[in-house]
Amino acid sequence: MKYLVTGTAGFIGFHVARALMKRGDEVIGLDNFNDYYDVSLKEARNAILEKHPKYTIYRGDLADLKFVQHVFEKEKPQKVCHLAAQAGVRYSIINPHAYVQSNMVGFVNIMHTAKEHGVENFVYASSSSVYGKNKKTPFSVEDNVDHPISLYAASKKSNELMAHAYHHLYGMKMTGLRFFTVYGAWGRPDLSIFKFIKAMTEGRPIDVYNHGDMWRDFTYIDDIVSGVLASLDKNYDYEIFNLGNNNRERLEDMISYIEDELGIKAEKNYMGMQPGDVYMTYADIDASREKLGYEPRTKLRNGIKKFIEWYKMFYGVETSKNVTVSKAREQKKNLSVKK
């Protein structure tokens, strides 16, 4: 099977592409390698994918319709896994136009072109952020999601609405996946677990929002990939699924797991709730279990252990169970002097 996977230089797209090729499928990657975060990390992911004979990468922007049409006309993919997007809740307040171009214009371009080429199945990334400030937990795909509290969330809700319209008009098979706080090896530097590990190993304090009183349904990347592949294989006519861990965790507990694994006590800079943030995410995955056979298996403590193992390897970081923040700072100071 030939898949077009958008965002293959990104976190989730990279892992999905590897999993597809591991089982023998061909992957056509599409990514614009933008500088929202460290481009060298994106290049490192892509370099791993390019070692595989079943991988082809196209560098370009989804908002460029002619570019998208060129890729489809040349490669003729059978299925599409659309994971590329401008991510980040807080950044959507700073640069709203990036979200309109990538998450809305880009979405229409890839979806319409897929329709024109008779693609068998179109699976796309939505987000748990669409639930906004819903009070009922866990969040169910049956819940009303008409009140997003960030432009990022609004752009993802718009994707779901556009997908429904194309399914209704053209009979396209469309599956939306609401991801819940995905983390793991090769993760994004703008995500909390990554930022905490980086700051702590560099001897800097961490910013803890809402004074630590926040809850997240942290979901390890391997579990997310299993749900994405199942969605691609099932070919449902029209569905929306939650892909979460079905287990809410307190932010303070997550930080303590990182402290235990690094052997570093975090210095915390407590702050208020940030605009666009939500107090809790918590996934009801009953429908995903029933229709996808989805079953998350990675507990947060184990997932953090795996993530830190990758982080140390990739960035050449060494820590000891006896290291304290003050010692970490001294080590950093000494390294600066040597330079």
N, C-alpha and C positions, 0 to 999 in steps of 0.2 A: 504494500500500500504506500502511496506517495502522499505525504502530509506537507502542507504549508503551515509552518509554525512561526507566528510573528513574535518578536521580542526574544529571539534565541540568545542574544548576548545579555539578556536580563536574568534575574534570579530564577524565577519559576520556569521560564521558557528554556533556559539552559538545561535544567534537570529533565523537563519533559522531552526535549530533543534527544538527550542521551538515552532515556528509557525507551523511546520509540526505536532508535537505531540498535539498541542492545537486543531487541526482539526481532530485528531484521527489516524494519521499515525504512523507507527513504524519507529524509527530511530536507525540505527547502526552507532555509531560515531567512528571515527578513528583520532587519534592525537598523535604526538610524544612529546608534552609538552616541546619543546625546550626552551632554556633560552635566546632567542633573546630579549625578554623583561620579566618583572616580572612574574615568574612562578606561584606565589601565586594568581595572577589575573586569570590565566588560570584555576587553581585548583578551584577557587571560582565559575567560570562559570560552570565548569563541575559538581561541587557539586550540583548546582541547577538542572542541567539536570538529574543527577542520582536519584533525588527524584521521577522522572516520571517512571511509570512501563513500558512504551513503549520505554525506552532508554537503549541501551547497548553500553559500551565504550570499544574499543580496543586501547591499548597503544603500539605504534610502529611506525616505519619509513616507509614512502612510497617508499623510495629507496631500501628497503629490499623486493625483489620480493616474496620470500617464505612467508613472513609475510602477504603481500597483498593477495596472493593466498589462504592462510589459512582462512582469513576473508571471502572471497567470497565463498569458499567451505563450510564453516560452516553456513553462514547466508543466502546465496542465495538472495541478494537484487534484487528488480525489477527495480529500477532506481538509478542512481548515481548523487549526487550533489558534485562536486569536488571543494572545496574551499580552501583546504590546500595549502600553498605555503610559500616560504621564501619571506617575504614582505620587502619593503623599497628600495627607489632609492639610497640613500646615502650609505647604508650598502653594496650595491652590488659593490661599488668601493673598499671597505675594504676587503670584503670576497666573491669574485666571485664564489669560488667553492661551497659554500652553495647553490647558486642559480642553478648551474648546477645539483647538486644532487637532490634537492627538486623539482624545477620547471620543469626540463627536464627529468631526470631519473625517478623521482617519477611520473611525468605525464604519461610517456610511460607505466610504470608498472600498474597504475590504469586503464588506457584506454585499454591496451591490455587484461588485466584480465577481464575487463567488457565485452569486445568483446567475449572472450572465454566462458563467462557464459550467453551470450544472453541477456544482460541488455537492457531494453526497451528504455531508454532515458538517455543520458549522458550530463549533464549541467555542465559547468566549468567556473571558474573565469578567465577573462582576465583583462585588465586594460586600463584606459585612457592614460597611459604613452606610449602606442604603437603609439600615434599620434605624438610623438616627437616634433619637432619645426614646425609642419604644420602651415602655415600662415592663411589659410582659416578657418573662424569660422562661426557658431558653427561646431564642428567636426562631420562629418557624417561617418557612417559605409561604405559608398561608397568611402571615401577618400583613397588615397594611404598611406600605413603605412610601407614603406620599409626602413625608415631611423630612427631607434630608437637611442636615445642618452644616454642610460644607459643599463647595462647588464640586469637589472630587466626588462626593457621594451623589450629587445631582447628575454628574456626567455618567456615572455607572447606572443609575436608575434610568437615564435616557437610553442607554444601550439596551436595557431589557425591554423598554417600550418599542424601540425601533426593531428589535429582533422579533417581537410579537407581531408587529405590522407586516414584516416581510414573510413571516410564516403564514399569516392570514392571507396575504395577497398572492404569494407565489408558491406556497406549500413547502417552503424551505425548512429543513430539519435544523432546529435551533436549540441549543442547550446552554444556559447561563450558569456559571459557577460562582457562588458567593464565598470567597476565601476569607477565612478568619485568622488574622495575625500570624502569617506564615514566617517561619524562621528556620535556620539551619545552615549547613555548609554552603559556601559561595553566596551567602545572603547579602542583602542590601545594607550599605553603611548608614543609611538614614533611619534604620529601624532601631527600636530601643535596646534590644539585647546586644546588637552589634555596637551601638554607641556606648553602652555601659562597659562592655569588655574593653573597648579601645581606651576609654578614659581611665579606667581603673589600672590597666597595665602601663599606662603612661603617667600614673601618679596624679591624675586630675580628679576633681570632684565630679559627681554625676548630677544632672538635673532630674529631679523626681517631681512629676506633675501631680496636681491635686493633693499635695502633701502625702503621696503614696497610697491614697484611698482610691484605687482604680483596679478594675478586674478585666482580664483578657482571656479569651479562649485561644491560647497559643497552640499552633498546629505545625508539626514538624514537616519539612519539605517532602520527605519520602511518602508520608501519608497523603499529602496533597496530590502528588504525582499519580498515586494509585487511583484516586478519584477522577483525575483528568483523563487518564487512559481508559478507564471504564466508560466515561461519558463519550469518548470518541468511538469506542467499540459498540456501544448499545444502539446508536442511531435513533434516539427517540425523536418523535415529531416535534414536540415543543415541551421543554422542561426547564425549571430553575431548581438548582440544588444548593444546599449549604455544604461546604467542605470545611469542617472544623473538628476540634478534638472532643467536643461535647463535654467539656470540663473547664469551668472558669477558674482562673488562678489569680490570686492577689498580687499586685505589682511588687509589694514588699517581699513576698515569698520568692518571686522570680529573682529579685536582686540577691536574696540570701543564698540561693542555689549557685549563682555566679560567684559570690564571695567564697563559698565552700570549695568550689572547683578551682578557682584561681589561687586561693590562699591569701586573698587580699580583702581587707575590710574597706568597704566603700565609704568615702566622705560624701555625704548627701547634701545637695542644695535643694531644699524643699521649695516648691513653687505652686502657684494656683493652677486651676484648670485652664488649658489653652483653648482659644477659639476654634470651634469645629470638632473638638475632641468629644468622645462619649465616655460615660462613666463605666460602662460594662459592655462586653461582647460575650455571647454565650450561644452556641449553635445547637439547635434541634436537628439531629441528623437522621431521624427516623425514615424520611423519604429516601435519603441517600443510601441508607442501609438496605432498604427494601428493593430499590430499583437499580442501584449500582453495585450492590454487594460491598459498599464502602465500610471499612472498619479501621479507624485510626488506632495505631498500636504503640506510639511513642509517647511516654510520659515526659513531662516538662523537664524534670531533673536529668533524665537520660539524654534528652534532646540537647540540652545545654552542654552536657559533657561532650557530645559529638561535635557540636558547634565550636566549642573552645579548642578541641583537638585540631580541627581544621584551621581555626584562626591562628593558632600557634605555629602550625606548619607553614601556612601561606605567608604570614608576616614575619616569621622568624622570631617569635616572642618566646622568652623563657620566663617561667614563674616558678615559685617554690611555695609549698604549703605554709612556710614561715614568713613569707614576704608581707610587709605591712605597707600602707600607703606612703608613710614617710620614707621607708627604704626604697620603694619604687621611685619616688621623687629624687632621692639621692642618686640612684642608678642612672636616671635620666640626665641629671645634672653632670655626672661624671662623663657620660657619653658626649654631651655637648662640649665639655672642656677638651676632650680628646680630639674632637673634630677641629 
